[in-house]
Amino acid sequence: MKRKILSVTTLLICSAMICFAVIVDLTGKWTGMLKTPDGAEFPLTYTFKVDGTTLTGALQGQQGDIPITEGKVNGNDFSFKLDFNGTPIVNTGKYYVDSIGIDAEVNGTKFHTMLKRVPN
């Protein structure tokens, strides 16, 4: 009986450690396309770095990199702000191991995009 309890406890601890390692692995480069309501598509490339619960990085744009501010990670969820010409844009996202979803609202229009990790 003690052996069974020890085995189950060990399995649960290992499973929790694996889940934690997967949850916070946003660090790296992510790309995708943003489709606007009028049907236009724009390429997006983000570079993220996670340090504990802090998310930093940038959105790579044609005019240069736009740094991420106020980035936070909480399990599979994350959030950050981007400053476009003095207008802060709040982004919220969800991490799905091989992809991430990001939602943002700009001037009352909501946007959703899915990004894939760029292999090293």
C-alpha positions as CSV (number, residue, x, y, z in Angstrom):
1,M,0.0,0.0,0.0
2,K,2.8,2.4,0.9
3,R,4.5,1.6,-2.4
4,K,1.3,2.4,-4.3
5,I,0.9,5.8,-2.5
6,L,4.6,6.6,-3.2
7,S,4.2,5.8,-6.9
8,V,1.1,7.9,-7.3
9,T,2.7,10.8,-5.4
10,T,5.8,10.6,-7.6
11,L,3.7,10.5,-10.8
12,L,1.7,13.5,-9.7
13,I,4.8,15.6,-8.9
14,C,6.4,14.7,-12.2
15,S,3.2,15.6,-14.1
16,A,3.0,18.9,-12.3
17,M,6.6,19.7,-13.2
18,I,6.1,18.8,-16.8
19,C,2.9,21.0,-17.0
20,F,4.7,23.9,-15.4
21,A,7.6,23.6,-17.9
22,V,5.2,23.6,-20.9
23,I,3.0,26.5,-19.6
24,V,5.7,29.2,-19.5
25,D,7.6,28.4,-22.7
26,L,6.6,31.6,-24.7
27,T,10.2,32.6,-25.1
28,G,11.2,32.8,-28.8
29,K,10.0,34.1,-32.1
30,W,6.3,33.8,-33.2
31,T,4.8,34.6,-36.6
32,G,1.4,34.8,-38.2
33,M,-1.0,36.9,-40.2
34,L,-3.4,39.6,-38.9
35,K,-6.6,39.8,-41.0
36,T,-8.4,43.1,-40.9
37,P,-12.2,43.4,-41.2
38,D,-11.8,44.6,-44.8
39,G,-9.9,41.4,-45.7
40,A,-6.4,42.8,-45.8
41,E,-3.7,40.7,-44.2
42,F,-0.5,41.9,-42.5
43,P,2.4,39.7,-41.4
44,L,3.2,39.7,-37.7
45,T,6.4,38.7,-36.0
46,Y,6.8,38.8,-32.2
47,T,9.8,38.0,-30.1
48,F,9.0,37.1,-26.5
49,K,11.1,36.5,-23.5
50,V,9.7,35.2,-20.2
51,D,11.4,35.8,-16.9
52,G,9.2,34.3,-14.1
53,T,5.9,36.0,-14.6
54,T,7.3,39.0,-16.6
55,L,6.9,39.0,-20.4
56,T,9.2,41.3,-22.5
57,G,10.0,41.5,-26.2
58,A,8.9,43.3,-29.3
59,L,6.6,43.3,-32.3
60,Q,8.8,43.6,-35.4
61,G,7.3,46.2,-37.8
62,Q,8.2,47.9,-41.0
63,Q,9.2,51.1,-39.0
64,G,11.3,49.1,-36.6
65,D,10.6,47.1,-33.4
66,I,7.8,48.2,-31.1
67,P,8.6,47.1,-27.5
68,I,6.2,45.2,-25.3
69,T,5.4,47.0,-22.1
70,E,3.6,45.8,-18.9
71,G,3.9,42.1,-20.0
72,K,2.7,39.5,-17.6
73,V,2.4,35.7,-17.8
74,N,-0.1,33.8,-15.6
75,G,-0.2,30.1,-16.5
76,N,-1.3,29.7,-20.1
77,D,-2.6,33.3,-20.2
78,F,-0.5,36.4,-21.0
79,S,-1.0,40.1,-21.6
80,F,1.0,43.1,-22.7
81,K,0.7,46.6,-24.2
82,L,2.1,48.0,-27.4
83,D,2.4,51.8,-28.0
84,F,1.4,52.8,-31.6
85,N,2.2,56.5,-32.0
86,G,1.1,57.3,-28.4
87,T,-1.9,55.0,-28.4
88,P,-1.6,52.1,-26.0
89,I,-3.0,48.8,-27.3
90,V,-3.8,46.1,-24.8
91,N,-3.1,42.6,-26.0
92,T,-4.3,39.4,-24.3
93,G,-3.2,35.9,-25.3
94,K,-3.3,32.2,-24.6
95,Y,-0.5,29.8,-25.0
96,Y,-1.2,26.4,-26.7
97,V,2.3,24.8,-26.8
98,D,2.6,24.9,-30.6
99,S,0.7,28.1,-31.2
100,I,-0.6,31.2,-29.4
101,G,-3.7,33.3,-29.8
102,I,-3.7,37.0,-29.3
103,D,-6.7,39.4,-29.0
104,A,-6.4,43.2,-29.2
105,E,-8.8,46.1,-29.6
106,V,-7.9,49.1,-31.7
107,N,-10.3,52.1,-31.9
108,G,-13.3,49.9,-31.0
109,T,-12.3,47.1,-33.6
110,K,-11.4,43.7,-32.1
111,F,-8.7,41.6,-33.7
112,H,-7.7,38.0,-33.2
113,T,-4.7,36.3,-34.6
114,M,-3.0,32.9,-34.2
115,L,0.8,32.7,-34.3
116,K,3.1,29.7,-34.7
117,R,6.6,29.4,-33.2
118,V,9.5,29.9,-35.5
119,P,11.9,27.0,-35.2
120,N,15.4,27.9,-34.0
